Amino acid sequence: MQYLRTDDRMPLTMKIDVVSYPYTTPFSITGYTFTESETLLITLTQDGVSGRGEAIGVYYCDETIPSMIGQLEAIKDQVAADLTTNALLEILPPGGARNALDCALWDLRCKMKNTSIWQEVGVDPKLLTTVATVGIAEPQAMAKQAVNYGKYPNLKIKLDGDRPIERLEAIHLARPDASLVVDVNQGWDFKELQEYLPQAAKLGVAMIEQPLPRGGDEELEGYTSPIPLGADESCLDLSEYAVAAKRYDVINIKLDKCGGLTEGLQIVKQAQIDEKGLMVGNMMGTSLSMAPSYVIGQFCRFVDIDGPLLMQQDIENGLDYAEGGIVGLPTAALWG
């Protein structure tokens, strides 16, 4: 993505806002409970045209709203000089700040050229079917949540080391029609993984995401799992892809991790070369975070763009979540 500077163009301006979106109910994963998404909203404006991007950051990398704002404030002069997405890769590290700015640049480009994101990336878009995520709770409470997500054929089940198979069995009994993906968020060790795999396979689990701790998953090299294993925390960005590809069958691309759509597309390209499975995930933002992830989802077997389902209220012009878990294409009023 490149812009050509001309003398009669106004400088590119960047506006930073922080917007909080409370969840409908607290949402629990291994080691954490969340009650809201505090989002970083970037608005870029040039010649009266604006583009937006949103980020939540990577909590397990100690990213915070203030730390991301600090990164953006430090490069505001470079932003004003018509920053490009290619140049952005060189001046900010992967993470939430770069993601918000990168996605805002893509949106601005579409708006200024009066094109769509699909034209810009050369993709004929298809509708995506997202999972709905069931947070950790008592087994029967998780089963009830699975029933409440009846219109979603694909469920992602958050588990930890406390009664994981009991929880899975309760959900499978309540929703035998559902395809199940398990997300452990680093909550097991290798022995536990080996213990739980046969039982999970009997329940038809399609994939297990991040079973082992980041930095503690070397035992997966050379290991053949009866269920595909996915890397989330173990593959933040392109620099970590090569090692993760030796250990995992599926790579979960989250734009907050890799720092935006630009690098996300680079990971897609490398994974396709290596014939790795792909998943697109989210850090629980609004539809403004899900929209650029929708682009990555075009290349993925597993799609997790359900962040807005957890919230009391989505951003204006949000995505449409319809029967069957089908998510409508982002409109230009939202992004891209």
C-alpha positions as CSV (number, residue, x, y, z in Angstrom):
1,M,0.0,0.0,0.0
2,Q,1.6,3.3,-1.1
3,Y,0.5,6.9,-1.2
4,L,2.2,9.5,-3.5
5,R,2.7,12.8,-1.8
6,T,1.7,15.9,-3.8
7,D,2.1,19.5,-2.7
8,D,-1.6,20.3,-2.7
9,R,-2.5,17.5,-0.2
10,M,-3.2,18.1,3.4
11,P,-1.1,16.3,6.0
12,L,-2.4,13.0,7.4
13,T,-3.8,13.5,10.9
14,M,-4.2,10.9,13.5
15,K,-6.9,10.9,16.3
16,I,-6.7,8.5,19.2
17,D,-9.7,7.5,21.3
18,V,-10.3,5.0,24.0
19,V,-13.7,3.3,24.1
20,S,-14.9,0.7,26.6
21,Y,-17.5,-2.0,25.7
22,P,-18.9,-3.9,28.7
23,Y,-19.6,-7.6,28.3
24,T,-23.0,-9.1,28.8
25,T,-21.6,-11.4,31.4
26,P,-18.0,-12.0,32.7
27,F,-16.0,-14.1,30.3
28,S,-13.4,-16.6,31.7
29,I,-10.5,-18.4,30.2
30,T,-7.4,-20.0,31.7
31,G,-6.1,-17.7,34.4
32,Y,-8.2,-14.6,33.4
33,T,-11.8,-13.2,33.7
34,F,-12.8,-10.3,31.5
35,T,-15.7,-8.0,32.1
36,E,-15.2,-5.5,29.2
37,S,-13.1,-4.7,26.1
38,E,-11.2,-1.4,26.4
39,T,-10.5,-0.6,22.8
40,L,-8.0,1.8,21.1
41,L,-9.7,3.6,18.2
42,I,-7.5,5.3,15.6
43,T,-9.0,7.7,13.0
44,L,-6.8,8.9,10.2
45,T,-8.0,11.8,8.1
46,Q,-6.6,13.3,4.9
47,D,-8.3,15.8,2.6
48,G,-11.6,15.3,4.5
49,V,-11.6,11.5,4.1
50,S,-11.2,9.3,7.2
51,G,-10.2,5.7,7.9
52,R,-10.5,3.8,11.1
53,G,-8.7,0.9,12.9
54,E,-9.3,-0.7,16.3
55,A,-7.0,-2.6,18.7
56,I,-7.3,-4.3,22.1
57,G,-3.7,-5.3,22.5
58,V,-2.1,-8.5,23.7
59,Y,-2.7,-8.8,27.5
60,Y,-0.3,-11.7,28.0
61,C,2.5,-9.6,26.4
62,D,1.7,-6.8,28.9
63,E,0.3,-4.5,26.3
64,T,-2.0,-1.8,27.8
65,I,-4.0,1.1,26.4
66,P,-1.4,3.6,27.7
67,S,1.6,1.6,26.3
68,M,-0.1,1.5,22.9
69,I,-0.9,5.2,22.9
70,G,2.7,5.9,23.8
71,Q,3.9,3.9,20.8
72,L,1.6,5.9,18.5
73,E,2.5,9.3,20.0
74,A,6.1,8.5,19.4
75,I,5.6,8.3,15.6
76,K,3.0,11.0,15.1
77,D,5.4,13.0,12.9
78,Q,6.0,10.0,10.6
79,V,2.2,9.5,10.4
80,A,1.7,13.1,9.3
81,A,4.3,12.5,6.5
82,D,2.0,10.1,4.7
83,L,3.0,6.9,6.4
84,T,2.5,3.7,4.3
85,T,1.7,0.2,5.6
86,N,5.0,-1.1,4.3
87,A,6.9,1.6,6.1
88,L,4.8,1.0,9.3
89,L,6.2,-2.6,9.4
90,E,9.7,-1.0,10.0
91,I,8.9,1.6,12.6
92,L,6.5,-0.2,15.0
93,P,6.8,-3.7,16.4
94,P,4.0,-6.2,16.1
95,G,1.2,-5.6,18.5
96,G,-2.0,-3.7,19.1
97,A,-0.7,-0.2,18.3
98,R,0.5,-1.2,14.9
99,N,-2.6,-3.2,14.2
100,A,-4.9,-0.2,14.8
101,L,-2.8,2.1,12.7
102,D,-2.3,-0.5,9.9
103,C,-6.0,-1.2,9.6
104,A,-6.8,2.5,9.6
105,L,-4.4,3.0,6.7
106,W,-6.1,0.2,4.7
107,D,-9.5,1.7,5.4
108,L,-8.3,5.2,4.5
109,R,-6.9,3.9,1.2
110,C,-10.2,2.3,0.3
111,K,-12.1,5.5,1.1
112,M,-9.7,7.8,-0.8
113,K,-9.7,5.6,-3.9
114,N,-13.4,4.7,-3.6
115,T,-12.6,1.0,-3.8
116,S,-13.3,-1.9,-1.6
117,I,-10.9,-3.9,0.6
118,W,-11.6,-6.9,-1.7
119,Q,-10.4,-5.0,-4.7
120,E,-7.3,-3.8,-2.9
121,V,-6.3,-7.4,-1.8
122,G,-7.5,-9.1,-4.9
123,V,-10.1,-11.4,-3.2
124,D,-13.6,-12.4,-4.3
125,P,-15.1,-12.5,-0.8
126,K,-17.2,-15.4,0.6
127,L,-19.5,-15.3,3.6
128,L,-17.8,-16.6,6.8
129,T,-19.3,-18.9,9.4
130,T,-17.9,-18.0,12.9
131,V,-17.7,-20.1,16.0
132,A,-19.4,-18.9,19.1
133,T,-17.2,-19.1,22.2
134,V,-18.3,-20.7,25.5
135,G,-16.2,-19.4,28.5
136,I,-15.1,-21.5,31.4
137,A,-17.8,-22.2,34.0
138,E,-19.4,-25.1,35.7
139,P,-20.2,-27.9,33.2
140,Q,-23.9,-27.5,33.2
141,A,-23.6,-23.7,32.9
142,M,-21.3,-24.2,29.8
143,A,-23.9,-26.7,28.4
144,K,-26.6,-24.1,28.9
145,Q,-24.5,-21.5,27.1
146,A,-24.0,-23.9,24.2
147,V,-27.7,-24.4,24.0
148,N,-28.2,-20.6,24.0
149,Y,-25.8,-20.5,21.0
150,G,-28.2,-22.8,19.1
151,K,-27.9,-20.9,15.8
152,Y,-24.2,-21.4,15.8
153,P,-23.1,-24.8,14.4
154,N,-19.5,-24.3,15.4
155,L,-18.6,-23.7,19.0
156,K,-15.2,-22.9,20.6
157,I,-14.9,-24.2,24.1
158,K,-12.6,-22.6,26.6
159,L,-11.0,-25.2,29.0
160,D,-8.3,-25.4,31.6
161,G,-7.0,-28.2,33.7
162,D,-10.1,-28.4,35.9
163,R,-12.5,-31.2,34.7
164,P,-12.0,-30.5,31.0
165,I,-13.5,-33.8,29.7
166,E,-16.5,-33.4,32.1
167,R,-17.1,-30.0,30.6
168,L,-16.8,-31.3,27.0
169,E,-19.1,-34.2,27.7
170,A,-21.8,-31.9,29.1
171,I,-21.6,-29.6,26.1
172,H,-21.6,-32.5,23.6
173,L,-24.6,-34.0,25.3
174,A,-26.4,-30.6,25.1
175,R,-25.3,-29.9,21.5
176,P,-24.5,-33.1,19.7
177,D,-25.0,-31.3,16.4
178,A,-22.2,-28.8,17.1
179,S,-18.7,-29.0,15.7
180,L,-16.4,-28.3,18.7
181,V,-13.0,-26.5,18.8
182,V,-11.2,-26.5,22.2
183,D,-9.1,-23.6,23.3
184,V,-6.9,-24.3,26.4
185,N,-5.0,-20.9,26.5
186,Q,-1.8,-22.6,27.7
187,G,-3.6,-24.5,30.5
188,W,-2.3,-28.0,30.1
189,D,1.1,-29.7,30.2
190,F,2.2,-32.4,27.7
191,K,1.1,-35.3,29.9
192,E,-2.4,-33.8,30.3
193,L,-2.6,-33.3,26.6
194,Q,-1.8,-36.9,25.9
195,E,-4.3,-38.0,28.5
196,Y,-7.2,-35.9,27.2
197,L,-6.7,-36.4,23.5
198,P,-8.3,-39.8,23.1
199,Q,-11.4,-38.7,25.0
200,A,-11.6,-35.4,23.1
201,A,-11.3,-37.4,19.8
202,K,-14.3,-39.6,20.8
203,L,-16.3,-36.4,21.3
204,G,-15.5,-35.3,17.8
205,V,-13.3,-32.3,18.7
206,A,-12.1,-30.8,15.4
207,M,-9.0,-28.9,16.8
208,I,-7.3,-28.1,20.1
209,E,-5.9,-24.6,20.3
210,Q,-2.8,-23.8,22.4
211,P,-2.9,-26.7,24.8
212,L,0.7,-26.1,26.2
213,P,2.4,-22.9,27.5
214,R,4.1,-20.5,25.2
215,G,7.8,-21.3,25.3
216,G,7.0,-24.7,26.8
217,D,5.8,-26.6,23.8
218,E,9.0,-28.1,22.3
219,E,7.7,-31.6,23.1
220,L,5.2,-31.2,20.2
221,E,8.0,-31.3,17.6
222,G,7.8,-34.8,16.0
223,Y,4.6,-35.6,18.0
224,T,1.6,-36.9,16.0
225,S,-1.7,-35.9,17.5
226,P,-5.0,-37.6,16.7
227,I,-6.6,-34.1,16.7
228,P,-5.0,-31.1,14.9
229,L,-3.2,-28.8,17.3
230,G,-3.3,-25.0,16.8
231,A,-0.8,-22.3,17.8
232,D,-2.1,-19.1,19.2
233,E,0.1,-17.7,22.0
234,S,3.0,-19.7,20.5
235,C,2.8,-17.8,17.2
236,L,2.5,-14.1,17.7
237,D,3.8,-12.9,14.4
238,L,5.8,-13.8,11.3
239,S,9.1,-14.0,13.2
240,E,7.7,-16.9,15.3
241,Y,6.0,-18.7,12.5
242,A,8.8,-21.1,11.5
243,V,9.2,-22.6,15.0
244,A,5.4,-22.8,15.5
245,A,5.0,-24.6,12.1
246,K,7.3,-27.4,13.3
247,R,5.0,-28.0,16.3
248,Y,1.5,-27.2,15.2
249,D,-0.9,-28.2,12.4
250,V,-2.9,-24.9,12.5
251,I,-1.7,-21.3,12.9
252,N,-4.1,-18.8,14.5
253,I,-3.7,-15.3,13.1
254,K,-4.8,-12.5,15.3
255,L,-4.2,-9.0,14.0
256,D,-3.5,-7.6,17.5
257,K,-0.7,-10.2,17.8
258,C,0.9,-9.8,14.4
259,G,0.4,-6.0,14.1
260,G,-2.2,-5.7,11.4
261,L,-3.6,-6.9,8.2
262,T,-0.4,-6.3,6.2
263,E,1.6,-8.9,8.3
264,G,-1.4,-11.1,8.7
265,L,-1.5,-11.5,4.9
266,Q,2.2,-12.3,4.9
267,I,1.6,-15.1,7.4
268,V,-1.2,-16.4,5.2
269,K,1.1,-16.6,2.2
270,Q,3.8,-18.5,4.1
271,A,1.3,-20.9,5.7
272,Q,-0.2,-21.7,2.2
273,I,3.3,-22.5,0.9
274,D,3.8,-24.9,3.9
275,E,0.3,-26.3,3.5
276,K,-0.5,-25.4,7.2
277,G,-4.1,-25.0,8.4
278,L,-5.2,-21.5,9.3
279,M,-7.5,-20.0,11.9
280,V,-8.4,-16.3,12.3
281,G,-9.0,-15.3,15.9
282,N,-9.8,-12.1,17.9
283,M,-8.9,-10.4,21.2
284,M,-12.6,-9.7,21.8
285,G,-13.0,-6.3,20.1
286,T,-16.0,-4.8,18.3
287,S,-17.0,-5.4,14.7
288,L,-14.3,-2.8,13.7
289,S,-11.7,-5.3,14.9
290,M,-13.5,-8.2,13.2
291,A,-13.8,-6.5,9.8
292,P,-10.1,-6.7,8.8
293,S,-10.0,-10.1,10.3
294,Y,-12.8,-11.0,7.9
295,V,-10.2,-10.6,5.1
296,I,-7.9,-13.2,6.8
297,G,-10.8,-15.4,7.3
298,Q,-11.2,-15.9,3.6
299,F,-8.1,-18.2,3.8
300,C,-9.0,-20.1,7.0
301,R,-10.6,-23.4,7.9
302,F,-11.4,-22.1,11.4
303,V,-13.1,-18.7,11.9
304,D,-13.4,-17.0,15.2
305,I,-14.7,-13.5,14.8
306,D,-17.4,-13.6,17.5
307,G,-16.1,-10.8,19.8
308,P,-19.2,-8.6,19.4
309,L,-21.4,-11.5,20.6
310,L,-19.9,-11.1,24.1
311,M,-20.8,-7.4,24.3
312,Q,-23.8,-5.5,25.6
313,Q,-23.5,-3.2,22.5
314,D,-21.4,-3.3,19.3
315,I,-20.0,-0.4,17.4
316,E,-22.3,1.4,14.9
317,N,-22.7,-0.3,11.5
318,G,-21.5,-3.6,13.0
319,L,-21.4,-7.0,11.3
320,D,-24.6,-9.0,11.0
321,Y,-24.5,-12.3,12.8
322,A,-27.2,-14.5,11.3
323,E,-28.7,-17.9,11.6
324,G,-26.2,-20.7,11.1
325,G,-23.4,-18.5,12.4
326,I,-23.1,-16.8,9.1
327,V,-21.5,-13.3,9.4
328,G,-22.4,-10.7,6.8
329,L,-19.7,-8.9,4.8
330,P,-18.4,-5.7,6.3
331,T,-20.0,-2.6,4.9
332,A,-18.0,0.4,3.8
333,A,-19.6,2.4,6.6
334,L,-17.9,0.0,9.1
335,W,-14.5,-0.6,7.4
336,G,-12.9,-1.2,4.1
